[in-house]
Amino acid sequence: MQETVLNRIQIQRKLVKGEVLKLDSHFDLLPVRKYRDYCGITSFRCNVDSDGPLAVKVLLYDSACSETVVDSPDFEAGENVVAGFCIEALEDCTVYSMYITCQAEPKEINLALCICTYHLEDAVRDKVAKVGDLAEIYITDNGQSLGDVPGAHVFPSPNYGGSSGFTNSLVEAAKNPVITHFILNDDDADLDPEVLFRTKAFLSLCQKDVCICGSMIDADDRCSIVESGSRFEGTEILPFDKDCNITNLEDNVKMERPKDIQYGGWWYFVLSRSAFEETGLPLPLFIKMDDVEYGCRINREKITLVGVSVFHRDFASKYSPVNYYYYIRNLLVTGCVSGKIEKHHLDEIISKIYLEIACYRYSNAEMMILAVKDFLKGPEHVFNQYKEGMIKPLTPVKIIPLWDFIETPIAKPAGFSFRKYTMNGALLPSKGKVRRKIGDMQTSDFYRVGEVLYEIDDESGFLADKSLLSSISLTVKTKTIGRTLGRDFDRLSKQYVLYNETYTNSL
């Protein structure tokens, strides 16, 4: 047995005599239950580097968040979920760092960090400089603008999309026979080296072949979880632990509960070489739903670990009508190949288009209708579209500063039936202007409203003007395409399953 380091926490803080430092937030906690259940490790030691005497206590928390205090740096996991730590200065001193160890025989783990980038040169170079000694780095450069990056393997490519770029990085990394695990990591995800260290430590002791789904923390609200593993059911994406607060102990314990995760986002997703070789390649979906499709297909248990997380901007900040095209097209494709979308779910998909129309987001609705039309052309068309580059929006949206828009009083909302038969008031005279978050889709908020400003970020939003002509035209198109989708879905679903095997079994 040897002493194995599981995590490292940089502290660098001066304490006066009697001062207590409590470490029990997201990046301080140790997931002792996961180490017990997946690695067979039950005994741990807390080590603190300082220039003076300290008293160290271990704070163990069970699933009900009940606390057990251990007055020793050595502790047992027991039936607890996470461990936090408490340091008291016995004299004035400086605490430099803390790390947790166990006695174990780790196996060799070699990580490949697989990145796809498009004109984010500075972010990628900074990432490589930070984490390069912890993993081999393979970058597919879809912008062909990155050039050589010391410490990384760079592969210039036409812009064939994120899924194709990640696939290329996976394939190139797999050529290195010493690589044991691959990590799919978005170019704009802020990745701390300690996350890689903890990933490698856990995998070196893990007795099961699992996938690790890194949690996504909102880069604009650095205490808020966006997603910590997710499920795909019917036509809905169901993220775990959304809005959990990483500074809240109860929320962190909640995040460590057993979860039936189906996939993890590619901001940080870890899979083994055997899982990659068994599963094959991701489908060439360009963007959107590629991580859903691939994760659902990987036949491995998927877990999260407290402290294995990245900072990434929420998806609302990347608004474009084009995203709605890829979301609907790839939702249908992923539903077919995974068997999760059946014919009775189609009305839900069409309803998503009607909702965009009711909220005056006509550009989004146009792109969603086009997405269904392209899906209906069949798998050979869809799976080769990536060669043509990113699709262009049919109608551009108007982006304006938030301060250029002034709200005015709106009409009192009518009952649902009346709003439905007046196309949410599109058939009636306009009244008022409102400002809403981009995720606000309560149709009653937009009844008879003349203009809506949807916030994209803290500075700008896109303007949606009510148009009776657009409302009627897009409603008719949606109804027509919905009938065609219902008629042809069963036949097309079988074709997509068949072509899925062709496009993913190319290792």
C-alpha positions in Angstrom: 0.0 0.0 0.0 1.1 3.5 -0.6 -0.1 7.0 0.4 -2.3 8.3 -2.4 -3.3 12.0 -2.6 -7.0 12.4 -3.5 -7.3 16.2 -3.6 -5.3 19.4 -3.0 -6.8 22.6 -1.7 -4.8 25.8 -1.8 -5.6 28.0 1.2 -2.8 30.7 1.7 -4.4 32.4 4.7 -3.0 33.9 7.9 -4.9 32.9 11.0 -4.6 34.4 14.5 -4.6 32.3 17.6 -8.0 30.8 18.1 -9.3 31.6 14.6 -11.2 28.8 13.0 -11.3 28.1 9.2 -14.2 25.9 8.1 -13.9 24.2 4.7 -17.3 22.7 3.7 -18.3 24.2 0.3 -18.3 22.5 -3.1 -14.6 22.5 -3.8 -13.6 21.7 -0.2 -15.7 18.6 0.4 -14.5 15.0 -0.1 -17.1 12.6 -1.6 -16.4 9.8 0.9 -19.5 7.7 -0.1 -18.3 7.5 -3.7 -14.8 6.5 -2.6 -16.4 3.8 -0.4 -18.8 2.5 -3.0 -16.7 2.7 -6.1 -13.2 2.4 -4.9 -13.5 0.4 -1.7 -11.7 3.1 0.3 -13.0 3.8 3.8 -10.1 5.3 5.7 -8.7 8.7 5.0 -6.3 11.3 6.5 -6.5 15.1 6.4 -3.0 16.7 6.0 -2.4 20.5 6.5 0.7 22.5 5.5 1.3 25.4 7.9 4.1 27.2 9.7 2.5 26.8 13.1 0.5 24.5 15.3 -3.1 23.6 14.4 -6.1 21.5 15.6 -7.8 19.7 12.8 -11.3 18.3 12.9 -13.2 16.4 10.3 -16.9 17.1 9.7 -18.8 14.1 8.4 -22.3 14.5 6.9 -24.8 11.8 6.2 -27.6 11.9 3.6 -29.8 13.9 6.0 -26.9 16.4 6.5 -26.5 15.4 10.1 -23.0 16.3 11.3 -20.5 14.0 13.1 -17.3 15.6 14.3 -14.0 13.7 14.4 -11.3 15.3 16.6 -8.5 13.8 14.6 -7.1 14.2 11.1 -7.6 10.4 10.6 -11.2 9.4 9.9 -13.5 6.7 8.5 -16.2 7.2 5.9 -18.7 5.1 7.7 -22.2 5.6 6.2 -21.5 9.3 5.5 -21.8 11.1 2.2 -19.2 13.8 2.3 -16.5 15.1 4.6 -15.7 18.7 5.4 -12.9 20.1 7.5 -12.3 22.5 10.3 -8.9 24.1 11.1 -8.2 26.0 14.3 -5.0 28.0 14.9 -3.3 27.2 18.2 -0.9 30.1 17.6 -0.7 32.8 15.0 0.3 31.1 11.8 -0.2 30.8 8.0 -2.1 27.9 6.5 -0.8 27.1 3.0 -2.7 24.1 1.8 -4.7 21.0 2.7 -4.8 17.6 1.0 -6.5 14.3 1.7 -4.8 10.9 1.4 -5.6 7.3 1.7 -3.5 4.1 1.8 -4.1 2.3 -1.5 -2.6 0.8 -4.6 -3.6 3.0 -7.5 -3.5 1.9 -11.1 -2.0 3.9 -13.9 -4.3 6.5 -15.4 -3.4 8.6 -18.5 -5.9 11.2 -19.5 -6.5 12.8 -22.9 -8.2 16.2 -22.8 -10.2 16.4 -26.1 -11.2 19.9 -27.2 -13.0 21.3 -30.2 -12.5 25.1 -30.7 -13.7 27.8 -33.1 -11.9 31.1 -32.8 -11.3 31.0 -29.1 -7.6 31.1 -29.3 -6.8 33.0 -26.1 -9.1 30.8 -24.0 -7.6 27.6 -25.4 -4.0 28.7 -25.0 -4.7 29.7 -21.4 -6.3 26.3 -20.7 -3.4 24.4 -22.1 -0.9 26.5 -20.1 -2.9 25.7 -16.9 -3.5 22.0 -17.2 -1.0 20.7 -19.7 1.0 18.6 -17.2 -2.0 16.6 -16.1 -3.2 15.3 -19.5 -2.3 14.9 -23.1 -4.2 17.6 -25.0 -5.8 17.0 -28.4 -7.4 20.0 -30.1 -9.4 20.1 -33.3 -9.3 23.7 -34.5 -12.4 24.3 -36.6 -11.4 27.9 -37.2 -8.0 26.9 -38.5 -6.6 30.0 -36.7 -5.0 28.5 -33.5 -1.6 27.6 -34.9 0.9 25.6 -32.9 0.2 25.4 -29.1 3.1 24.2 -27.0 2.0 21.3 -24.9 -0.9 20.3 -27.2 -1.6 18.4 -30.4 -3.5 20.7 -32.8 -5.5 19.5 -35.8 -6.7 22.3 -38.1 -10.1 21.4 -39.7 -12.9 23.0 -41.7 -15.8 24.0 -39.5 -17.7 20.7 -39.5 -19.3 21.4 -36.1 -18.7 20.6 -32.5 -19.6 16.9 -32.7 -17.3 16.3 -35.6 -14.5 18.3 -33.9 -14.8 16.3 -30.7 -14.9 13.1 -32.7 -11.7 14.0 -34.5 -10.0 14.8 -31.2 -11.2 11.4 -29.7 -9.9 9.5 -32.7 -6.5 11.2 -32.6 -6.2 10.7 -28.9 -7.1 7.0 -29.3 -4.0 6.5 -31.5 -1.9 7.0 -28.4 -1.9 3.5 -26.8 -1.1 4.7 -23.3 -4.3 6.8 -23.0 -6.7 5.1 -20.6 -9.5 7.8 -20.4 -10.8 10.6 -22.6 -12.3 13.9 -21.4 -14.5 15.9 -23.7 -14.1 19.6 -22.6 -15.7 22.7 -24.2 -13.1 25.3 -25.3 -15.0 28.0 -23.3 -15.3 26.0 -20.1 -13.1 27.3 -17.3 -11.2 24.2 -16.1 -9.2 24.3 -12.9 -6.2 21.9 -12.9 -7.4 20.5 -9.5 -10.5 19.1 -11.3 -8.2 17.0 -13.5 -6.1 16.0 -10.5 -9.2 14.8 -8.6 -10.6 13.0 -11.7 -7.3 11.1 -12.2 -7.0 10.2 -8.5 -10.6 8.8 -8.4 -10.1 6.8 -11.6 -6.8 5.4 -10.3 -8.7 3.7 -7.4 -12.1 3.1 -9.0 -13.0 -0.6 -9.3 -15.8 0.0 -11.9 -15.7 1.4 -15.4 -17.8 4.5 -14.9 -18.2 7.8 -16.8 -17.8 11.0 -14.8 -20.1 13.9 -15.6 -18.5 17.1 -14.4 -21.1 19.6 -13.0 -21.6 22.9 -14.8 -21.5 26.0 -12.7 -22.9 29.2 -14.2 -19.9 31.4 -15.0 -22.1 34.5 -14.6 -23.5 33.4 -11.2 -20.5 31.5 -9.8 -22.5 29.9 -6.9 -25.3 28.4 -9.1 -25.4 24.9 -10.6 -26.8 24.7 -14.1 -26.6 20.9 -14.5 -25.0 18.0 -12.7 -25.8 15.1 -14.9 -29.0 14.8 -16.8 -31.7 12.6 -18.3 -33.5 12.6 -21.7 -37.1 11.6 -21.5 -39.5 11.8 -24.4 -38.8 15.3 -25.7 -37.5 16.8 -22.5 -34.0 17.4 -21.1 -34.2 16.9 -17.3 -31.0 18.3 -15.6 -30.2 17.2 -12.1 -29.5 19.7 -9.3 -30.3 22.9 -11.3 -30.0 26.0 -9.2 -28.2 24.2 -6.3 -25.9 26.6 -4.5 -22.3 25.4 -4.3 -21.8 27.3 -1.0 -24.7 25.6 0.7 -23.8 22.4 2.5 -27.3 20.9 2.2 -27.2 21.4 -1.6 -23.8 19.8 -1.9 -25.0 16.8 0.0 -28.1 16.6 -2.2 -25.9 16.6 -5.3 -24.1 13.5 -4.0 -27.2 11.4 -3.8 -27.5 8.4 -6.2 -28.8 9.6 -9.5 -29.9 7.8 -12.6 -27.8 9.9 -15.0 -28.1 9.1 -18.7 -25.6 11.6 -20.1 -23.2 14.4 -19.2 -22.5 17.6 -21.0 -19.3 18.0 -23.0 -18.2 20.9 -20.9 -16.6 18.0 -18.9 -17.4 14.4 -19.7 -15.0 11.5 -18.9 -15.1 8.0 -20.5 -12.7 5.1 -20.6 -11.0 3.7 -23.7 -13.0 0.5 -23.4 -16.3 2.5 -23.3 -15.1 4.5 -26.4 -14.1 1.4 -28.3 -17.4 -0.4 -27.5 -19.7 2.6 -28.2 -18.1 4.0 -31.3 -18.2 7.5 -32.6 -20.6 10.4 -31.8 -23.1 11.1 -34.6 -22.2 14.1 -36.8 -25.0 16.4 -35.5 -22.9 19.6 -35.8 -24.1 21.2 -32.5 -26.9 20.6 -29.9 -27.9 17.2 -28.6 -24.6 15.5 -29.6 -23.7 14.9 -26.0 -27.2 13.6 -25.2 -27.1 11.1 -28.1 -23.6 9.9 -27.3 -24.1 9.7 -23.5 -27.3 7.8 -23.8 -25.6 5.3 -26.1 -22.6 4.6 -23.7 -23.5 1.5 -21.7 -21.7 2.6 -18.5 -22.9 3.9 -15.2 -22.5 7.7 -15.1 -21.7 9.6 -11.8 -20.9 13.0 -10.6 -18.3 14.0 -7.9 -18.6 17.0 -5.6 -15.7 19.3 -6.6 -15.4 17.9 -10.1 -17.0 20.9 -11.9 -16.3 23.6 -14.4 -17.5 27.2 -14.9 -19.4 27.8 -18.1 -21.8 30.5 -19.3 -25.4 29.5 -19.3 -26.8 28.7 -22.7 -29.1 31.6 -22.9 -26.1 33.9 -23.4 -25.4 32.2 -26.7 -28.8 33.0 -28.3 -29.2 32.5 -32.0 -32.2 31.3 -34.1 -29.8 28.7 -35.6 -29.6 27.0 -32.2 -33.3 26.3 -32.4 -32.8 24.6 -35.8 -30.2 22.2 -34.4 -32.1 21.6 -31.2 -35.3 20.4 -33.0 -33.6 18.5 -35.8 -31.2 16.7 -33.4 -34.0 16.2 -30.8 -35.8 14.2 -33.4 -32.7 12.3 -34.6 -31.6 11.5 -31.0 -35.1 10.4 -30.1 -35.1 8.0 -33.0 -31.7 6.4 -32.5 -32.2 6.1 -28.7 -35.8 4.9 -28.9 -36.9 7.6 -26.5 -39.2 9.5 -28.8 -42.3 7.7 -30.0 -45.1 8.9 -32.2 -47.2 10.2 -29.4 -44.4 12.6 -28.5 -44.6 14.4 -31.8 -47.3 16.7 -30.7 -45.0 18.0 -28.0 -42.4 18.9 -30.6 -44.9 20.7 -32.7 -46.2 22.5 -29.7 -42.7 23.9 -29.1 -43.0 25.7 -32.5 -46.5 27.0 -31.7 -45.1 28.4 -28.4 -42.4 30.3 -30.2 -45.1 31.8 -32.5 -47.3 32.8 -29.6 -44.3 34.6 -28.0 -43.6 36.4 -31.3 -40.2 34.7 -31.7 -40.8 34.2 -35.4 -37.2 33.6 -36.4 -37.0 30.8 -34.0 -40.2 29.2 -35.3 -38.9 29.5 -38.9 -35.7 27.6 -38.1 -37.6 25.0 -36.2 -40.0 24.4 -39.1 -36.9 24.1 -41.4 -35.4 21.6 -38.9 -38.4 19.3 -39.2 -38.3 19.6 -43.0 -34.6 18.5 -43.1 -35.3 15.7 -40.6 -38.0 14.5 -43.1 -35.4 14.3 -45.8 -33.9 11.3 -44.0 -30.7 10.3 -42.3 -28.3 10.4 -45.3 -29.2 14.0 -45.8 -28.9 14.9 -42.1 -25.7 13.0 -41.3 -23.9 14.7 -44.3 -25.1 18.3 -43.6 -22.1 19.0 -41.4 -19.9 19.1 -44.6 -21.8 22.3 -45.6 -20.9 24.2 -42.4 -23.3 25.9 -40.0 -26.8 26.6 -41.4 -27.7 30.3 -41.8 -30.7 31.9 -40.1 -33.7 32.5 -42.5 -34.5 35.9 -40.9 -32.0 37.9 -38.8 -33.0 39.1 -35.4 -32.6 42.6 -34.1 -30.2 42.9 -31.1 -30.4 46.1 -29.1 -29.0 47.4 -25.8 -31.3 46.8 -22.9 -31.3 50.5 -21.9 -32.8 51.4 -25.3 -36.0 49.6 -24.5 -38.7 51.1 -22.2 -41.6 49.0 -21.0 -45.2 50.3 -21.3 -48.5 49.0 -19.8 -50.0 46.0 -21.4 -53.5 44.5 -21.7 -55.0 42.4 -18.9 -54.6 38.7 -19.8 -57.7 36.9 -21.1 -58.6 33.3 -20.4 -56.7 30.5 -22.1 -59.4 29.6 -24.6 -59.9 33.2 -25.8 -56.1 33.7 -26.1 -55.9 30.5 -28.1 -58.5 31.5 -30.6 -57.1 35.0 -31.0 -53.6 33.6 -31.5 -52.6 35.0 -28.1 -54.1 38.4 -29.1 -52.3 38.6 -32.5 -55.7 39.2 -34.1 -56.4 42.1 -31.7 -54.9 45.6 -31.5 -51.5 45.7 -29.9 -51.0 47.2 -26.4 -47.8 47.7 -24.5 -44.2 46.6 -24.5 -42.5 44.2 -22.1 -39.0 42.9 -21.2 -38.5 39.3 -20.3 -35.8 36.7 -19.7 -35.1 34.6 -22.7 -36.5 31.5 -20.9 -39.8 33.2 -20.0 -42.4 31.5 -22.2 -45.6 32.2 -20.3 -47.9 33.1 -23.2 -50.2 35.1 -20.9 -47.3 37.6 -20.5 -47.4 38.4 -24.2 -51.2 38.7 -24.7 -51.7 41.5 -27.3 -48.2 42.9 -26.5 -46.7 44.9 -29.4 -43.0 44.4 -28.6 -41.0 42.1 -26.4 -37.4 42.5 -25.5 -35.8 39.1 -24.6 -32.7 39.5 -22.4 -29.7 37.6 -23.8 -27.2 38.9 -21.2 -26.8 41.8 -18.8 -26.3 44.3 -21.7 -28.4 43.2 -24.7 -31.5 41.5 -25.9 -33.3 40.6 -29.1 -36.5 42.4 -30.1 -39.6 40.5 -31.0 -42.3 42.5 -32.8 -45.9 41.2 -33.0 -46.8 40.4 -36.7 -50.3 39.1 -37.6 -49.0 38.0 -41.0 -46.1 36.1 -39.5 -48.4 34.5 -36.8 -50.9 33.2 -39.4 -48.3 32.1 -42.0 -46.1 30.2 -39.5 -49.1 28.6 -37.8 -50.3 27.2 -41.1 -46.8 26.0 -42.0 -46.4 24.4 -38.6 -49.8 22.6 -38.9 -48.8 21.3 -42.3 -45.3 20.1 -41.3 -46.8 18.5 -38.2 -49.1 16.3 -40.3 -46.2 15.2 -42.6 -44.1 14.4 -39.5 -46.9 12.3 -38.0 -47.4 10.4 -41.3 -43.7 9.6 -42.0 -42.2 9.3 -38.5 -42.4 5.5 -38.1 -40.7 4.8 -41.4 -38.0 7.4 -40.8 -37.3 6.3 -37.3 -36.3 2.9 -38.6 -34.0 4.5 -41.2 -32.3 6.6 -38.6 -31.6 3.6 -36.4 -30.1 1.8 -39.4 -27.9 4.7 -40.5 -26.8 5.3 -36.9 -24.9 2.0 -36.9 -23.2 3.1 -40.2 -22.0 6.4 -38.9 -20.9 5.4 -35.4 -19.1 2.1 -36.1 -16.1 3.6 -37.9 -13.3 3.0 -35.3 
